[in-house]
C-alpha cells in the first residue's frame, strides 16, 4: 500500500472511532446534508494521465523476463497491454503504475513489491553491475 492510502485509511478509522465515542456519550453530531456527488465532480478538473502503453514495440522489444518477478505469463500480459521496453517501466509515473497494476489481475501489486521500476532503470541503462549489487545475480539473457 502506498503512504497516501495508509493515511486515508488511518483518517477514516480515526473518524469512525470519534463518532463511536460521541454516540456512546449521547452527543452524536447532527447529520450534514451532502451535496450531490455529480455537483462535486462537475467542478473537479479532469487530469489526463499519459498512457504507459504502446501500440507496438519501438524497434526490438526488451526481454522483460529479465526483471525479477516477471515470468512468461506476466511478460505476455505486459506485451498484450503494450509494455515492451525496460524504459517504459522505468519511466512510469505513480498514476501510470496504478493504471498498469489495475490490469494485472492476480499479479496485482507485483510491480511495487518486486521493484520493477528500479530493476528496469538499471537494465535500460545497461548497468549490470549496479543491477546485481541491488537485485542479485542477473541470469543469462535468453
Buried (B, 14 or more C-beta within 10 A) or exposed (E): EEEEEEEEEEEEEEEEEEEEEEEEEEEEEEEEEEEEEEEEEEEEEEEEEEEBBBEEBEEEBBEBBBBBBBEEEBBEBBBEBBBBBBBBBBBBEEEBBBBBBEBBEEBEEBBBEBBBBBBBBBBBEEEEEEBEEEBEEBEEEE
